[in-house]
């Protein structure tokens, strides 16, 4: 994700240098979407970690 974010930013800077503002706007929207995706992935990772921890805890407290 970070690599894609960097590449998007670099392309946006190239379009700015060329004076193509509409492309810059589209790339800014893409960067915002990538940020949203990153946030969702972080939340999903946290939920998965919590689920895995709960499963481990349940295994430890079950009949054995």
mmCIF file as Biopython writes it, N, C-alpha, C and O atoms, coordinates in Angstrom:
data_model
#
loop_
_atom_site.group_PDB
_atom_site.id
_atom_site.type_symbol
_atom_site.label_atom_id
_atom_site.label_alt_id
_atom_site.label_comp_id
_atom_site.label_asym_id
_atom_site.label_entity_id
_atom_site.label_seq_id
_atom_site.pdbx_PDB_ins_code
_atom_site.Cartn_x
_atom_site.Cartn_y
_atom_site.Cartn_z
_atom_site.occupancy
_atom_site.B_iso_or_equiv
_atom_site.auth_seq_id
_atom_site.auth_asym_id
_atom_site.pdbx_PDB_model_num
ATOM 1   N N  . UNK A ? 1  ? 0.831   -1.191  0.000   1.0 0.0 1  A 1 
ATOM 2   C CA . UNK A ? 1  ? 0.000   0.000   0.000   1.0 0.0 1  A 1 
ATOM 3   C C  . UNK A ? 1  ? 0.870   1.247   0.000   1.0 0.0 1  A 1 
ATOM 4   O O  . UNK A ? 1  ? 0.591   2.199   -0.730  1.0 0.0 1  A 1 
ATOM 5   N N  . UNK A ? 2  ? 1.912   1.250   0.806   1.0 0.0 2  A 1 
ATOM 6   C CA . UNK A ? 2  ? 2.774   2.428   0.892   1.0 0.0 2  A 1 
ATOM 7   C C  . UNK A ? 2  ? 3.437   2.702   -0.453  1.0 0.0 2  A 1 
ATOM 8   O O  . UNK A ? 2  ? 3.579   3.857   -0.856  1.0 0.0 2  A 1 
ATOM 9   N N  . UNK A ? 3  ? 3.843   1.643   -1.144  1.0 0.0 3  A 1 
ATOM 10  C CA . UNK A ? 3  ? 4.473   1.811   -2.451  1.0 0.0 3  A 1 
ATOM 11  C C  . UNK A ? 3  ? 3.492   2.411   -3.449  1.0 0.0 3  A 1 
ATOM 12  O O  . UNK A ? 3  ? 3.857   3.301   -4.218  1.0 0.0 3  A 1 
ATOM 13  N N  . UNK A ? 4  ? 2.261   1.937   -3.445  1.0 0.0 4  A 1 
ATOM 14  C CA . UNK A ? 4  ? 1.234   2.465   -4.337  1.0 0.0 4  A 1 
ATOM 15  C C  . UNK A ? 4  ? 0.936   3.916   -4.007  1.0 0.0 4  A 1 
ATOM 16  O O  . UNK A ? 4  ? 0.737   4.732   -4.907  1.0 0.0 4  A 1 
ATOM 17  N N  . UNK A ? 5  ? 0.904   4.241   -2.729  1.0 0.0 5  A 1 
ATOM 18  C CA . UNK A ? 5  ? 0.688   5.610   -2.273  1.0 0.0 5  A 1 
ATOM 19  C C  . UNK A ? 5  ? 1.789   6.526   -2.795  1.0 0.0 5  A 1 
ATOM 20  O O  . UNK A ? 5  ? 1.512   7.618   -3.291  1.0 0.0 5  A 1 
ATOM 21  N N  . UNK A ? 6  ? 3.034   6.080   -2.683  1.0 0.0 6  A 1 
ATOM 22  C CA . UNK A ? 6  ? 4.178   6.869   -3.140  1.0 0.0 6  A 1 
ATOM 23  C C  . UNK A ? 6  ? 4.128   7.064   -4.645  1.0 0.0 6  A 1 
ATOM 24  O O  . UNK A ? 6  ? 4.363   8.166   -5.139  1.0 0.0 6  A 1 
ATOM 25  N N  . UNK A ? 7  ? 3.826   6.002   -5.374  1.0 0.0 7  A 1 
ATOM 26  C CA . UNK A ? 7  ? 3.743   6.098   -6.826  1.0 0.0 7  A 1 
ATOM 27  C C  . UNK A ? 7  ? 2.637   7.059   -7.248  1.0 0.0 7  A 1 
ATOM 28  O O  . UNK A ? 7  ? 2.819   7.832   -8.189  1.0 0.0 7  A 1 
ATOM 29  N N  . UNK A ? 8  ? 1.501   7.022   -6.572  1.0 0.0 8  A 1 
ATOM 30  C CA . UNK A ? 8  ? 0.397   7.934   -6.882  1.0 0.0 8  A 1 
ATOM 31  C C  . UNK A ? 8  ? 0.830   9.372   -6.664  1.0 0.0 8  A 1 
ATOM 32  O O  . UNK A ? 8  ? 0.529   10.245  -7.478  1.0 0.0 8  A 1 
ATOM 33  N N  . UNK A ? 9  ? 1.527   9.620   -5.583  1.0 0.0 9  A 1 
ATOM 34  C CA . UNK A ? 9  ? 2.010   10.965  -5.271  1.0 0.0 9  A 1 
ATOM 35  C C  . UNK A ? 9  ? 3.016   11.434  -6.316  1.0 0.0 9  A 1 
ATOM 36  O O  . UNK A ? 9  ? 2.970   12.586  -6.747  1.0 0.0 9  A 1 
ATOM 37  N N  . UNK A ? 10 ? 3.923   10.552  -6.725  1.0 0.0 10 A 1 
ATOM 38  C CA . UNK A ? 10 ? 4.926   10.907  -7.727  1.0 0.0 10 A 1 
ATOM 39  C C  . UNK A ? 10 ? 4.276   11.249  -9.062  1.0 0.0 10 A 1 
ATOM 40  O O  . UNK A ? 10 ? 4.667   12.216  -9.715  1.0 0.0 10 A 1 
ATOM 41  N N  . UNK A ? 11 ? 3.292   10.464  -9.466  1.0 0.0 11 A 1 
ATOM 42  C CA . UNK A ? 11 ? 2.585   10.735  -10.721 1.0 0.0 11 A 1 
ATOM 43  C C  . UNK A ? 11 ? 1.841   12.067  -10.622 1.0 0.0 11 A 1 
ATOM 44  O O  . UNK A ? 11 ? 1.823   12.840  -11.580 1.0 0.0 11 A 1 
ATOM 45  N N  . UNK A ? 12 ? 1.235   12.333  -9.480  1.0 0.0 12 A 1 
ATOM 46  C CA . UNK A ? 12 ? 0.533   13.604  -9.286  1.0 0.0 12 A 1 
ATOM 47  C C  . UNK A ? 12 ? 1.495   14.770  -9.438  1.0 0.0 12 A 1 
ATOM 48  O O  . UNK A ? 12 ? 1.150   15.779  -10.054 1.0 0.0 12 A 1 
ATOM 49  N N  . UNK A ? 13 ? 2.689   14.648  -8.890  1.0 0.0 13 A 1 
ATOM 50  C CA . UNK A ? 13 ? 3.680   15.719  -9.001  1.0 0.0 13 A 1 
ATOM 51  C C  . UNK A ? 13 ? 4.094   15.936  -10.450 1.0 0.0 13 A 1 
ATOM 52  O O  . UNK A ? 13 ? 4.331   17.070  -10.867 1.0 0.0 13 A 1 
ATOM 53  N N  . UNK A ? 14 ? 4.183   14.862  -11.214 1.0 0.0 14 A 1 
ATOM 54  C CA . UNK A ? 14 ? 4.522   14.982  -12.631 1.0 0.0 14 A 1 
ATOM 55  C C  . UNK A ? 14 ? 3.424   15.723  -13.382 1.0 0.0 14 A 1 
ATOM 56  O O  . UNK A ? 14 ? 3.718   16.561  -14.234 1.0 0.0 14 A 1 
ATOM 57  N N  . UNK A ? 15 ? 2.167   15.426  -13.078 1.0 0.0 15 A 1 
ATOM 58  C CA . UNK A ? 15 ? 1.066   16.121  -13.733 1.0 0.0 15 A 1 
ATOM 59  C C  . UNK A ? 15 ? 1.037   17.594  -13.342 1.0 0.0 15 A 1 
ATOM 60  O O  . UNK A ? 15 ? 0.710   18.447  -14.167 1.0 0.0 15 A 1 
ATOM 61  N N  . UNK A ? 16 ? 1.375   17.898  -12.090 1.0 0.0 16 A 1 
ATOM 62  C CA . UNK A ? 16 ? 1.444   19.300  -11.662 1.0 0.0 16 A 1 
ATOM 63  C C  . UNK A ? 16 ? 2.488   20.020  -12.495 1.0 0.0 16 A 1 
ATOM 64  O O  . UNK A ? 16 ? 2.257   21.136  -12.960 1.0 0.0 16 A 1 
ATOM 65  N N  . UNK A ? 17 ? 3.639   19.384  -12.683 1.0 0.0 17 A 1 
ATOM 66  C CA . UNK A ? 17 ? 4.714   19.988  -13.465 1.0 0.0 17 A 1 
ATOM 67  C C  . UNK A ? 17 ? 4.271   20.243  -14.902 1.0 0.0 17 A 1 
ATOM 68  O O  . UNK A ? 17 ? 4.721   21.200  -15.532 1.0 0.0 17 A 1 
ATOM 69  N N  . UNK A ? 18 ? 3.398   19.396  -15.415 1.0 0.0 18 A 1 
ATOM 70  C CA . UNK A ? 18 ? 2.895   19.563  -16.778 1.0 0.0 18 A 1 
ATOM 71  C C  . UNK A ? 18 ? 1.703   20.514  -16.844 1.0 0.0 18 A 1 
ATOM 72  O O  . UNK A ? 18 ? 1.257   20.881  -17.932 1.0 0.0 18 A 1 
ATOM 73  N N  . UNK A ? 19 ? 1.194   20.910  -15.693 1.0 0.0 19 A 1 
ATOM 74  C CA . UNK A ? 19 ? 0.064   21.833  -15.656 1.0 0.0 19 A 1 
ATOM 75  C C  . UNK A ? 19 ? -1.273  21.166  -15.908 1.0 0.0 19 A 1 
ATOM 76  O O  . UNK A ? 19 ? -2.224  21.843  -16.298 1.0 0.0 19 A 1 
ATOM 77  N N  . UNK A ? 20 ? -1.379  19.873  -15.701 1.0 0.0 20 A 1 
ATOM 78  C CA . UNK A ? 20 ? -2.621  19.147  -15.950 1.0 0.0 20 A 1 
ATOM 79  C C  . UNK A ? 20 ? -3.367  18.972  -14.627 1.0 0.0 20 A 1 
ATOM 80  O O  . UNK A ? 20 ? -3.247  17.942  -13.964 1.0 0.0 20 A 1 
ATOM 81  N N  . UNK A ? 21 ? -4.131  19.987  -14.259 1.0 0.0 21 A 1 
ATOM 82  C CA . UNK A ? 21 ? -4.791  20.016  -12.950 1.0 0.0 21 A 1 
ATOM 83  C C  . UNK A ? 21 ? -5.884  18.962  -12.800 1.0 0.0 21 A 1 
ATOM 84  O O  . UNK A ? 21 ? -6.087  18.444  -11.702 1.0 0.0 21 A 1 
ATOM 85  N N  . UNK A ? 22 ? -6.587  18.639  -13.874 1.0 0.0 22 A 1 
ATOM 86  C CA . UNK A ? 22 ? -7.668  17.653  -13.739 1.0 0.0 22 A 1 
ATOM 87  C C  . UNK A ? 22 ? -7.105  16.277  -13.385 1.0 0.0 22 A 1 
ATOM 88  O O  . UNK A ? 22 ? -7.700  15.547  -12.593 1.0 0.0 22 A 1 
ATOM 89  N N  . UNK A ? 23 ? -5.975  15.929  -13.962 1.0 0.0 23 A 1 
ATOM 90  C CA . UNK A ? 23 ? -5.338  14.658  -13.618 1.0 0.0 23 A 1 
ATOM 91  C C  . UNK A ? 23 ? -4.866  14.668  -12.177 1.0 0.0 23 A 1 
ATOM 92  O O  . UNK A ? 23 ? -4.946  13.654  -11.483 1.0 0.0 23 A 1 
ATOM 93  N N  . UNK A ? 24 ? -4.374  15.815  -11.728 1.0 0.0 24 A 1 
ATOM 94  C CA . UNK A ? 24 ? -3.934  15.944  -10.340 1.0 0.0 24 A 1 
ATOM 95  C C  . UNK A ? 24 ? -5.110  15.713  -9.403  1.0 0.0 24 A 1 
ATOM 96  O O  . UNK A ? 24 ? -4.968  15.056  -8.371  1.0 0.0 24 A 1 
ATOM 97  N N  . UNK A ? 25 ? -6.274  16.254  -9.762  1.0 0.0 25 A 1 
ATOM 98  C CA . UNK A ? 25 ? -7.460  16.083  -8.925  1.0 0.0 25 A 1 
ATOM 99  C C  . UNK A ? 25 ? -7.867  14.605  -8.856  1.0 0.0 25 A 1 
ATOM 100 O O  . UNK A ? 25 ? -8.203  14.100  -7.784  1.0 0.0 25 A 1 
ATOM 101 N N  . UNK A ? 26 ? -7.836  13.930  -9.981  1.0 0.0 26 A 1 
ATOM 102 C CA . UNK A ? 26 ? -8.177  12.504  -10.005 1.0 0.0 26 A 1 
ATOM 103 C C  . UNK A ? 26 ? -7.199  11.714  -9.143  1.0 0.0 26 A 1 
ATOM 104 O O  . UNK A ? 26 ? -7.605  10.826  -8.393  1.0 0.0 26 A 1 
ATOM 105 N N  . UNK A ? 27 ? -5.918  12.035  -9.250  1.0 0.0 27 A 1 
ATOM 106 C CA . UNK A ? 27 ? -4.919  11.327  -8.451  1.0 0.0 27 A 1 
ATOM 107 C C  . UNK A ? 27 ? -5.062  11.645  -6.968  1.0 0.0 27 A 1 
ATOM 108 O O  . UNK A ? 27 ? -4.802  10.787  -6.124  1.0 0.0 27 A 1 
ATOM 109 N N  . UNK A ? 28 ? -5.469  12.859  -6.644  1.0 0.0 28 A 1 
ATOM 110 C CA . UNK A ? 28 ? -5.710  13.209  -5.239  1.0 0.0 28 A 1 
ATOM 111 C C  . UNK A ? 28 ? -6.876  12.390  -4.693  1.0 0.0 28 A 1 
ATOM 112 O O  . UNK A ? 28 ? -6.845  11.936  -3.550  1.0 0.0 28 A 1 
ATOM 113 N N  . UNK A ? 29 ? -7.898  12.206  -5.518  1.0 0.0 29 A 1 
ATOM 114 C CA . UNK A ? 29 ? -9.031  11.378  -5.104  1.0 0.0 29 A 1 
ATOM 115 C C  . UNK A ? 29 ? -8.592  9.922   -4.928  1.0 0.0 29 A 1 
ATOM 116 O O  . UNK A ? 29 ? -9.041  9.237   -4.008  1.0 0.0 29 A 1 
ATOM 117 N N  . UNK A ? 30 ? -7.716  9.462   -5.811  1.0 0.0 30 A 1 
ATOM 118 C CA . UNK A ? 30 ? -7.198  8.095   -5.687  1.0 0.0 30 A 1 
ATOM 119 C C  . UNK A ? 30 ? -6.385  7.948   -4.405  1.0 0.0 30 A 1 
ATOM 120 O O  . UNK A ? 30 ? -6.479  6.929   -3.721  1.0 0.0 30 A 1 
ATOM 121 N N  . UNK A ? 31 ? -5.592  8.959   -4.080  1.0 0.0 31 A 1 
ATOM 122 C CA . UNK A ? 31 ? -4.801  8.917   -2.849  1.0 0.0 31 A 1 
ATOM 123 C C  . UNK A ? 31 ? -5.711  8.880   -1.624  1.0 0.0 31 A 1 
ATOM 124 O O  . UNK A ? 31 ? -5.425  8.180   -0.652  1.0 0.0 31 A 1 
ATOM 125 N N  . UNK A ? 32 ? -6.807  9.634   -1.673  1.0 0.0 32 A 1 
ATOM 126 C CA . UNK A ? 32 ? -7.765  9.620   -0.563  1.0 0.0 32 A 1 
ATOM 127 C C  . UNK A ? 32 ? -8.417  8.240   -0.446  1.0 0.0 32 A 1 
ATOM 128 O O  . UNK A ? 32 ? -8.627  7.736   0.658   1.0 0.0 32 A 1 
ATOM 129 N N  . UNK A ? 33 ? -8.731  7.639   -1.586  1.0 0.0 33 A 1 
ATOM 130 C CA . UNK A ? 33 ? -9.318  6.295   -1.568  1.0 0.0 33 A 1 
ATOM 131 C C  . UNK A ? 33 ? -8.327  5.281   -1.000  1.0 0.0 33 A 1 
ATOM 132 O O  . UNK A ? 33 ? -8.713  4.390   -0.244  1.0 0.0 33 A 1 
ATOM 133 N N  . UNK A ? 34 ? -7.054  5.414   -1.362  1.0 0.0 34 A 1 
ATOM 134 C CA . UNK A ? 34 ? -6.032  4.520   -0.814  1.0 0.0 34 A 1 
ATOM 135 C C  . UNK A ? 34 ? -5.926  4.672   0.695   1.0 0.0 34 A 1 
ATOM 136 O O  . UNK A ? 34 ? -5.726  3.695   1.417   1.0 0.0 34 A 1 
ATOM 137 N N  . UNK A ? 35 ? -6.061  5.891   1.156   1.0 0.0 35 A 1 
ATOM 138 C CA . UNK A ? 35 ? -6.016  6.138   2.597   1.0 0.0 35 A 1 
ATOM 139 C C  . UNK A ? 35 ? -7.176  5.437   3.294   1.0 0.0 35 A 1 
ATOM 140 O O  . UNK A ? 35 ? -7.008  4.850   4.363   1.0 0.0 35 A 1 
ATOM 141 N N  . UNK A ? 36 ? -8.351  5.505   2.678   1.0 0.0 36 A 1 
ATOM 142 C CA . UNK A ? 36 ? -9.524  4.832   3.237   1.0 0.0 36 A 1 
ATOM 143 C C  . UNK A ? 36 ? -9.320  3.319   3.258   1.0 0.0 36 A 1 
ATOM 144 O O  . UNK A ? 36 ? -9.657  2.653   4.237   1.0 0.0 36 A 1 
ATOM 145 N N  . UNK A ? 37 ? -8.769  2.786   2.175   1.0 0.0 37 A 1 
ATOM 146 C CA . UNK A ? 37 ? -8.487  1.349   2.112   1.0 0.0 37 A 1 
ATOM 147 C C  . UNK A ? 37 ? -7.507  0.965   3.212   1.0 0.0 37 A 1 
ATOM 148 O O  . UNK A ? 37 ? -7.680  -0.055  3.878   1.0 0.0 37 A 1 
ATOM 149 N N  . UNK A ? 38 ? -6.471  1.792   3.400   1.0 0.0 38 A 1 
ATOM 150 C CA . UNK A ? 38 ? -5.487  1.512   4.449   1.0 0.0 38 A 1 
ATOM 151 C C  . UNK A ? 38 ? -6.156  1.464   5.822   1.0 0.0 38 A 1 
ATOM 152 O O  . UNK A ? 38 ? -5.855  0.587   6.631   1.0 0.0 38 A 1 
ATOM 153 N N  . UNK A ? 39 ? -7.064  2.405   6.082   1.0 0.0 39 A 1 
ATOM 154 C CA . UNK A ? 39 ? -7.781  2.433   7.359   1.0 0.0 39 A 1 
ATOM 155 C C  . UNK A ? 39 ? -8.626  1.172   7.548   1.0 0.0 39 A 1 
ATOM 156 O O  . UNK A ? 39 ? -8.659  0.597   8.636   1.0 0.0 39 A 1 
ATOM 157 N N  . UNK A ? 40 ? -9.305  0.748   6.485   1.0 0.0 40 A 1 
ATOM 158 C CA . UNK A ? 40 ? -10.130 -0.461  6.567   1.0 0.0 40 A 1 
ATOM 159 C C  . UNK A ? 40 ? -9.267  -1.704  6.791   1.0 0.0 40 A 1 
ATOM 160 O O  . UNK A ? 40 ? -9.636  -2.593  7.559   1.0 0.0 40 A 1 
ATOM 161 N N  . UNK A ? 41 ? -8.125  -1.759  6.120   1.0 0.0 41 A 1 
ATOM 162 C CA . UNK A ? 41 ? -7.228  -2.897  6.313   1.0 0.0 41 A 1 
ATOM 163 C C  . UNK A ? 41 ? -6.691  -2.936  7.738   1.0 0.0 41 A 1 
ATOM 164 O O  . UNK A ? 41 ? -6.568  -4.010  8.328   1.0 0.0 41 A 1 
ATOM 165 N N  . UNK A ? 42 ? -6.373  -1.777  8.289   1.0 0.0 42 A 1 
ATOM 166 C CA . UNK A ? 42 ? -5.884  -1.721  9.668   1.0 0.0 42 A 1 
ATOM 167 C C  . UNK A ? 42 ? -6.965  -2.190  10.635  1.0 0.0 42 A 1 
ATOM 168 O O  . UNK A ? 42 ? -6.682  -2.924  11.582  1.0 0.0 42 A 1 
ATOM 169 N N  . UNK A ? 43 ? -8.203  -1.766  10.395  1.0 0.0 43 A 1 
ATOM 170 C CA . UNK A ? 43 ? -9.314  -2.193  11.256  1.0 0.0 43 A 1 
ATOM 171 C C  . UNK A ? 43 ? -9.548  -3.695  11.127  1.0 0.0 43 A 1 
ATOM 172 O O  . UNK A ? 43 ? -9.798  -4.375  12.122  1.0 0.0 43 A 1 
ATOM 173 N N  . UNK A ? 44 ? -9.469  -4.210  9.906   1.0 0.0 44 A 1 
ATOM 174 C CA . UNK A ? 44 ? -9.657  -5.647  9.692   1.0 0.0 44 A 1 
ATOM 175 C C  . UNK A ? 44 ? -8.543  -6.441  10.368  1.0 0.0 44 A 1 
ATOM 176 O O  . UNK A ? 44 ? -8.794  -7.483  10.974  1.0 0.0 44 A 1 
ATOM 177 N N  . UNK A ? 45 ? -7.313  -5.943  10.262  1.0 0.0 45 A 1 
ATOM 178 C CA . UNK A ? 45 ? -6.189  -6.626  10.909  1.0 0.0 45 A 1 
ATOM 179 C C  . UNK A ? 45 ? -6.377  -6.658  12.420  1.0 0.0 45 A 1 
ATOM 180 O O  . UNK A ? 45 ? -6.122  -7.677  13.062  1.0 0.0 45 A 1 
ATOM 181 N N  . UNK A ? 46 ? -6.822  -5.543  12.982  1.0 0.0 46 A 1 
ATOM 182 C CA . UNK A ? 46 ? -7.047  -5.483  14.427  1.0 0.0 46 A 1 
ATOM 183 C C  . UNK A ? 46 ? -8.149  -6.455  14.843  1.0 0.0 46 A 1 
ATOM 184 O O  . UNK A ? 46 ? -8.016  -7.162  15.842  1.0 0.0 46 A 1 
ATOM 185 N N  . UNK A ? 47 ? -9.239  -6.486  14.074  1.0 0.0 47 A 1 
ATOM 186 C CA . UNK A ? 47 ? -10.341 -7.398  14.389  1.0 0.0 47 A 1 
ATOM 187 C C  . UNK A ? 47 ? -9.880  -8.850  14.297  1.0 0.0 47 A 1 
ATOM 188 O O  . UNK A ? 47 ? -10.258 -9.675  15.130  1.0 0.0 47 A 1 
ATOM 189 N N  . UNK A ? 48 ? -9.072  -9.163  13.296  1.0 0.0 48 A 1 
ATOM 190 C CA . UNK A ? 48 ? -8.560  -10.524 13.150  1.0 0.0 48 A 1 
ATOM 191 C C  . UNK A ? 48 ? -7.643  -10.892 14.314  1.0 0.0 48 A 1 
ATOM 192 O O  . UNK A ? 48 ? -7.712  -12.004 14.837  1.0 0.0 48 A 1 
ATOM 193 N N  . UNK A ? 49 ? -6.787  -9.956  14.715  1.0 0.0 49 A 1 
ATOM 194 C CA . UNK A ? 49 ? -5.908  -10.204 15.865  1.0 0.0 49 A 1 
ATOM 195 C C  . UNK A ? 49 ? -6.720  -10.445 17.131  1.0 0.0 49 A 1 
ATOM 196 O O  . UNK A ? 49 ? -6.402  -11.336 17.919  1.0 0.0 49 A 1 
ATOM 197 N N  . UNK A ? 50 ? -7.769  -9.650  17.325  1.0 0.0 50 A 1 
ATOM 198 C CA . UNK A ? 50 ? -8.625  -9.815  18.503  1.0 0.0 50 A 1 
ATOM 199 C C  . UNK A ? 50 ? -9.347  -11.161 18.469  1.0 0.0 50 A 1 
ATOM 200 O O  . UNK A ? 50 ? -9.481  -11.825 19.497  1.0 0.0 50 A 1 
ATOM 201 N N  . UNK A ? 51 ? -9.807  -11.558 17.292  1.0 0.0 51 A 1 
ATOM 202 C CA . UNK A ? 51 ? -10.481 -12.844 17.139  1.0 0.0 51 A 1 
ATOM 203 C C  . UNK A ? 51 ? -9.516  -13.994 17.440  1.0 0.0 51 A 1 
ATOM 204 O O  . UNK A ? 51 ? -9.861  -14.939 18.149  1.0 0.0 51 A 1 
ATOM 205 N N  . UNK A ? 52 ? -8.304  -13.898 16.891  1.0 0.0 52 A 1 
ATOM 206 C CA . UNK A ? 52 ? -7.309  -14.941 17.131  1.0 0.0 52 A 1 
ATOM 207 C C  . UNK A ? 52 ? -6.973  -15.026 18.618  1.0 0.0 52 A 1 
ATOM 208 O O  . UNK A ? 52 ? -6.830  -16.121 19.161  1.0 0.0 52 A 1 
ATOM 209 N N  . UNK A ? 53 ? -6.848  -13.888 19.271  1.0 0.0 53 A 1 
ATOM 210 C CA . UNK A ? 53 ? -6.553  -13.875 20.707  1.0 0.0 53 A 1 
ATOM 211 C C  . UNK A ? 53 ? -7.702  -14.497 21.496  1.0 0.0 53 A 1 
ATOM 212 O O  . UNK A ? 53 ? -7.471  -15.244 22.447  1.0 0.0 53 A 1 
ATOM 213 N N  . UNK A ? 54 ? -8.934  -14.192 21.106  1.0 0.0 54 A 1 
ATOM 214 C CA . UNK A ? 54 ? -10.101 -14.768 21.785  1.0 0.0 54 A 1 
ATOM 215 C C  . UNK A ? 54 ? -10.145 -16.279 21.587  1.0 0.0 54 A 1 
ATOM 216 O O  . UNK A ? 54 ? -10.483 -17.016 22.513  1.0 0.0 54 A 1 
ATOM 217 N N  . UNK A ? 55 ? -9.806  -16.743 20.392  1.0 0.0 55 A 1 
ATOM 218 C CA . UNK A ? 55 ? -9.773  -18.191 20.128  1.0 0.0 55 A 1 
ATOM 219 C C  . UNK A ? 55 ? -8.709  -18.866 20.980  1.0 0.0 55 A 1 
ATOM 220 O O  . UNK A ? 55 ? -8.950  -19.928 21.554  1.0 0.0 55 A 1 
ATOM 221 N N  . UNK A ? 56 ? -7.541  -18.257 21.064  1.0 0.0 56 A 1 
ATOM 222 C CA . UNK A ? 56 ? -6.469  -18.818 21.892  1.0 0.0 56 A 1 
ATOM 223 C C  . UNK A ? 56 ? -6.882  -18.860 23.360  1.0 0.0 56 A 1 
ATOM 224 O O  . UNK A ? 56 ? -6.610  -19.832 24.065  1.0 0.0 56 A 1 
ATOM 225 N N  . UNK A ? 57 ? -7.537  -17.804 23.806  1.0 0.0 57 A 1 
ATOM 226 C CA . UNK A ? 57 ? -7.993  -17.750 25.196  1.0 0.0 57 A 1 
ATOM 227 C C  . UNK A ? 57 ? -9.043  -18.835 25.444  1.0 0.0 57 A 1 
ATOM 228 O O  . UNK A ? 57 ? -9.022  -19.499 26.480  1.0 0.0 57 A 1 
ATOM 229 N N  . UNK A ? 58 ? -9.954  -19.010 24.493  1.0 0.0 58 A 1 
ATOM 230 C CA . UNK A ? 58 ? -11.002 -20.029 24.636  1.0 0.0 58 A 1 
ATOM 231 C C  . UNK A ? 58 ? -10.390 -21.430 24.653  1.0 0.0 58 A 1 
ATOM 232 O O  . UNK A ? 58 ? -10.844 -22.299 25.398  1.0 0.0 58 A 1 
ATOM 233 N N  . UNK A ? 59 ? -9.367  -21.646 23.836  1.0 0.0 59 A 1 
ATOM 234 C CA . UNK A ? 59 ? -8.691  -22.948 23.837  1.0 0.0 59 A 1 
ATOM 235 C C  . UNK A ? 59 ? -8.050  -23.219 25.192  1.0 0.0 59 A 1 
ATOM 236 O O  . UNK A ? 59 ? -8.081  -24.342 25.695  1.0 0.0 59 A 1 
ATOM 237 N N  . UNK A ? 60 ? -7.477  -22.185 25.768  1.0 0.0 60 A 1 
ATOM 238 C CA . UNK A ? 60 ? -6.806  -22.337 27.048  1.0 0.0 60 A 1 
ATOM 239 C C  . UNK A ? 60 ? -7.756  -22.562 28.205  1.0 0.0 60 A 1 
ATOM 240 O O  . UNK A ? 60 ? -7.387  -23.188 29.199  1.0 0.0 60 A 1 
ATOM 241 N N  . UNK A ? 61 ? -8.980  -22.057 28.088  1.0 0.0 61 A 1 
ATOM 242 C CA . UNK A ? 61 ? -9.926  -22.184 29.208  1.0 0.0 61 A 1 
ATOM 243 C C  . UNK A ? 61 ? -10.918 -23.330 29.021  1.0 0.0 61 A 1 
ATOM 244 O O  . UNK A ? 61 ? -11.765 -23.573 29.881  1.0 0.0 61 A 1 
ATOM 245 N N  . UNK A ? 62 ? -10.808 -24.031 27.893  1.0 0.0 62 A 1 
ATOM 246 C CA . UNK A ? 62 ? -11.738 -25.129 27.623  1.0 0.0 62 A 1 
ATOM 247 C C  . UNK A ? 62 ? -11.362 -26.384 28.390  1.0 0.0 62 A 1 
ATOM 248 O O  . UNK A ? 62 ? -10.342 -26.424 29.078  1.0 0.0 62 A 1 
ATOM 249 N N  . UNK A ? 63 ? -12.204 -27.421 28.264  1.0 0.0 63 A 1 
ATOM 250 C CA . UNK A ? 63 ? -11.910 -28.688 28.956  1.0 0.0 63 A 1 
ATOM 251 C C  . UNK A ? 63 ? -10.640 -29.304 28.384  1.0 0.0 63 A 1 
ATOM 252 O O  . UNK A ? 63 ? -10.441 -29.309 27.170  1.0 0.0 63 A 1 
ATOM 253 N N  . UNK A ? 64 ? -9.815  -29.803 29.223  1.0 0.0 64 A 1 
ATOM 254 C CA . UNK A ? 64 ? -8.589  -30.334 28.692  1.0 0.0 64 A 1 
ATOM 255 C C  . UNK A ? 64 ? -8.137  -31.483 29.421  1.0 0.0 64 A 1 
ATOM 256 O O  . UNK A ? 64 ? -7.099  -32.055 29.090  1.0 0.0 64 A 1 
#
